Amino acid sequence: MTGIANLKELFTRNLRTSGIYIAFVLIIALFSVLTDGLLLSSRNMTSLVLQFSYILILAIGMVIIIIGGHIDLSVGSVVALTGAVAAVVVIRGGQPWWVGVLAALGTGLLVGAWQGFWVAYVGIPAFIVTLAGMLLFRGLTLEVLNNVSLSPFPSEYTSIASGFLNGLLGGYGYDTFTLVIFAIGVLGFAYNAWRNRRARIAYKQTVEAPVLFGLKLAVIAAVVMWFAWNLATYRGLPAVLIILAVLVMVYTLVTKHSVFGRHVYAIGGNLAAAQLSGVRVRRVNFWMFVNMGFLAAIAGIVYSARSSAAQPAAGNMFELDAIAACFIGGAAVTGGIGTVTGAMVGGLIMAVMSNGMSLMGVDQSTQQIVKGVVLLLAVAFDVWNKKRAAATR
């Protein structure tokens, strides 16, 4: 029969999910105090979106790879290669900016198909294939750029990562368009949450009490609209945030409501059972890596547009940031568990930590130590939570 969860059950029913959101709030509060509120200033929040968007884009693809039981160590090199291809086409070749975008996307798809072939159809472990790819694509980047940076990109290209949409609906001291877009997003989220709650009740599953459900939606709406207000009172809606939001919505639907998404979870959760159930494992694995190449190309476009240059060392260590975002966001090391939204929260935790420590003047070596400790604790929490769940069965 339908149960009503109390407040304690709300947070303990799925500790992996609730824990990461609590940690996110605490980290924001901590660095807000340590930076005297500078972390949450309108300028800095806009800067956070612009500086870390490409890591979040990579994390979307990486979490799908990890859910499927694989890993991809080559995405940083693919970011560099796709940005280099775009630069050669646009800057050196004199082609329109959109031709460079298409060339970068095509390169990413080819890279994904190359790696997917070796993993899915030859049977080489993804760790080895992508480790080789990390070296291979970095070398190709050096060849494409002749080991020198290419710059600058035209303004149309750089606006992909640095452009803003503002003034479309007017506003005095703030951008109305930004507020309207976020309000629509909040309403859509609330409607979807309400539908999911109705569905859970129909299937006689436990749900929050109506008061708690309404309170949760009110808190989320207040936080989102506060963030929107900060963007609206600075420069408006960043174009790259629209790209990221579309990707998050699309891939959330893909992972939760598509056959492909269900097959990815099945393969990562129990490969033998997936094969016996008729899942075409090779095909799914192949398209997982094609998708990763596509998203790495988008990240490469955003990164090169942000810096208005293609650099031989671009994307260095990006793969580790993307992997860390997924694990901090609740993805399981053994596969079969993880969400796009969790990866986004994990990436935002990394972004807030990096940005907060930079505002405090912490040197890079200390920042790397802190990131490493946080990643280790996140994986340790995953292991502990599994043992806890097994002990309660």
N, C-alpha and C positions, 0 to 999 in steps of 0.2 A: 504494500500500500504506500501511497505517497507520504513521505516524511517531511518534516520541517527542520532544517538544520539550524542549530543555534550558532552563536558567534564563534565559539571554539571550534565547532565542526567546520565552519566556513574557511578557517585558516589551516586546519589540519587534514581536511579531506584530501587535498592534493598539496602536500608540503612543497613539492618541487616548484609548483606554479606560484603559490602564495609567497613562498620564501624569497623568490627573486624580486618580486615587486616591493616587498618590505625592505629588502637590502637596497634597492634602487632609491627609495625614499630616504633612507637613513644616510646613504652616501651623499645625496644632494644636500641634505640638511647639514652634514658634517662640513662639506667643502664650502657651503654658503657661509657658515660661521668662520671658517678658517680664512676665507678670502674677503671677509667683511661685506658680504652681499654682492661682490663683483661678479661672482659666477652666474647669478640670476639677473644681471643687467640686460637690457634689450639688445645692446650691441654684442655682448658676449654670447647670448643665446642664438642670435643670428649667425655669429661666427662658428658656433658649435655645429649648426646645421651644414654650413658650407664646408667646414674642414673635415668632417667625419662621414659625410654622405656616401663616399665611395666604399668605405669599410662596411657600412650597413648594407649596401648593394651586394657586396661580396658575401656577406653573411647570409643573405637570402639563399643564394645558390649553395653555399657551403653547408647549411643546415640540412638541405635535401640530400646532399652527398653523405653526410654523417648519419642521417636517419636510415639511409640505405646500407649502412655498414661499411662505408668507404671513407677515404680522406683525400684531399687534393692539396698538394704542396706547391703547385705550379702557378696559382692564381696571381701572385705578385708579378711573376715574369710575364704572364699573359697581359696584365694591365700595362706593363711597359711596352710590350710588343704591339698591342693594338693602338696605343697612343702614338707609337713611332710610325706605324703605317698611316694613321690619319695625318700626321705631320708631313710625311713625305708626299702624300697625295695633295694636301692643301697648300703647304708652305713651299715645298720644293717643286711640286708639279703645277701649282697655280690653279688647281681645280676649285670649284665652289665648296663651301664648308660642308654641305650635306653629302657630297661625294666622299669626303673624308670620313664622315660618320658611317656611311654604308660600307666603306672599305674596312673600317675597324670592326664593325659588326660581322662582316663576312669572315674576317680573319679569326675572330673569336669562335665562330661556328665551326670553322675548319679545324681549329685547335681542339675544340671539344670533341669533334668527330674522330680526330686522330687518337686522342687519349681514350675515348670510349671504345674504339675498335680494339685496342690492346687489352683493355680491362675486360670488356664484355665477350669478345669473340676469340681472343687468344688465351685469355685466362690468367694474365699476369696481374698480381695484386696491385691495387690502385696506388698504394704507397710507393712502390717501385716505379710504376709508370709515371706518376706525377713528379717524383723526385728527379727522374730523367728529364721530364718536361721542364722542370724548374731550370735546369742547366741548359737544355736545348733552346728554350724560348728566350732566355736571357742572352745567349750567344747570338740568336737571330736578331734580337733588338740591337746589339752592338753592330752587327753587319748592316742592318737597315739604316741606322743613323751614322754609320762610319765612325762610331765612337765619339760623336760630338752631339751637343744639344741643338735642337731646331726650335726657333721661335721668331716672331710671335705669331699666334693664330689670329685670324680676323675676328672682329668683335662679335659677329654672329655665332661663331663657334664658342668663344669664351662665355657668352651669355648663357650657354647651357648650364654652366656651374656657378656663374657669378651674377646672372640676371635676376631681376625682380619684377613681379607683376604688381603694380600699384596704380592708384588713381583711376581705375576703370569705373568705379562707382562713387568716386569722390570721397569726401571726409575731411574734417577740419582737425589737423593734428594727429590724425590716424587714418589708416587705409580701410575703408568700409569693405572692399572686396575681400580682403584677407579674413575679416571677421565673418562675413557671410559664408565663405568657403568652409571655414572651421565649424560654424554653426550647423551647416548642412551635414558635415561629417559626424558631428555629435548626435544629431537626430538619427542619422543612418545607423550609427553604432547602437543607440538606445533601442531602435526598432528591431535590430537584429538580435540584441540581447533578450528583448521581450519575446520574440518568436522562439528563440532557443529555450527559454524558460517554459513557454507553453508546451513545446515539444517534450521536454523532460517530464512535465506533469502528465502529459498524455501517455507516456511510457511508464508512469508510476515510479519515477526516479526522484531522489531527494533534491530539493531546491531550497534556496534561501527563503526566509520569511519575507513577506512583501515589504516590510519596513526596511530590512537590511538590503533588499534588492534595490529599492528606491534610493536609499542612502548611498549605496555604491555607485549608482548611475549619477547621482548629484555630485559626488566628489570627483568622479572622472570628468564630468562636464565642466566643473569649475576649474580643474587643473588645465584642461585642454584650452578653454576659452581664455584663461589667464596667460597661457603660452601664446595664444593667437594675438592677444592684446599687446604683448611685448614685441611681437613681430610687426604688428600693424602700426605701432608708434615709432618704429625705427625706419625700415626701408620697404616694408610690405612683405609679400609672399615670395620666398625664394623659388625660382624655377626648378631648382634641383629637388626641392621638397615635394613638388608636384610629381616629379618623376619617381621619387622614392615611395610616395604614398600610393601611386598607381601600382607599382611593383609589389608592394606589401599586400594590397587588396587582391590583386590577381593571384599571387602565389599562395595566399591564405586560402582562397577558393580552390586552387589546384590541389593543395595538400589535404584539405579537409573534405572536399566534395567531388573529386574526380576519380576515375578508375586508376589513372596513373598514380595519384597520390596514395591511394589505398595500397597499390602494389608496392610502392616504395617502402611504406611502413611494414608490409608483409615480409618483404625481402630482408629488411634490417632486423625485424623481430624474430623470424625463424625461417632461414633460407630453405631448409628441407621441406618444411610445411608449405611454403610458397610454391615450390616446384611441384609438389604433389597436388596442389590446388589448381594447377594449370596456369600459373603466372609465367609469362614469357620473360624470364629473368634476364636473359641476354639483351633483349630489346630495351627493357626498362633501364638496365645499367648503362647501356649505350646513350640513351636520351638524357639520363641524369648528367652525364659529362658534357653532352652537347649543350644542355641548358647552362651548366656551369661556365662553359666557354662564352656563351652569349652574355651572361651577366657580368663576367669578367671584362668583356669588351665594353659594356655600358660603363662599368667602373673606370676602365681605361680612358674612355671619352671624357667622363666627368673630371677625372684627375688631371688629364692634359689640358682640359678647358679651364680648370681652376688655376693651374700654374701658367697657362698660356704658352706652354712649351712641352716638347717631348724630350725626355732625358734618359740616358743609358741606365742610370741607377733608379729610375722611377719604379715604384711598387715594391721596393725592398722591404721585406718582413711583413708585407700586407697579409700574406697567407696566415701568419701566426696570429695577427689581430683578428682576422675573420674566424679562425678556428676557436680562439679564446672566447669570442663573442657567443658562439654557439654553445660551448660547454658551460659558460657562466649562465647562459640563458636557459639551461635545463636539458640540453641534448645529452643523450647517454653515450658513453664511450663505445659501448657494444652495439649501438644502432637500435633502430626501432622506436626511439623516443625522441621527441623534439617538436618545436613549433616555430613558425616564422616570427610570430610576435615575441616569443621567448628570445629568439636570436636578436631581435631588434632591441629588446630591453638589455640583453647582455652587451650588445655593441654600445648602447647608450651609457651603460655603467663604465665601460672602458673609456668612452669619450669624456665623460664627466671627470673621471679620475685623472686622465691625462691633462685635460684642460685646467682642472683645479690645481694640480701640482705645478703646472706651468705658470699659472697666475701667482702661485706662492713662491716661485723662483727655485723650485726643486730641480736639481740637475738631472740629466737624462739617465745616468747610471742608476740613480735611486728610483726613478720612475720605472725602469725595467725590472728592478728588484720587486717593487710593489706589485706590478702586473703579474709577475711570475708567481708570487705568493697567492694572489687572488685566484689565479687560474688553478693552482694546486688545491686550494681550499674548495673551489667549486667542484672539482672532480672528486675530492674526498667526500664532499657532501653527497654526491651522486652515489658513491659506493656505500656510504652509511645508510642512505635512504633505502637502497635496495635490500640491505641486510635487515633493516627495520621492517620493511614490507614483508619480507620472507618470514620473519619471526612471528608476525601477527596472523599469518595464514593458518 
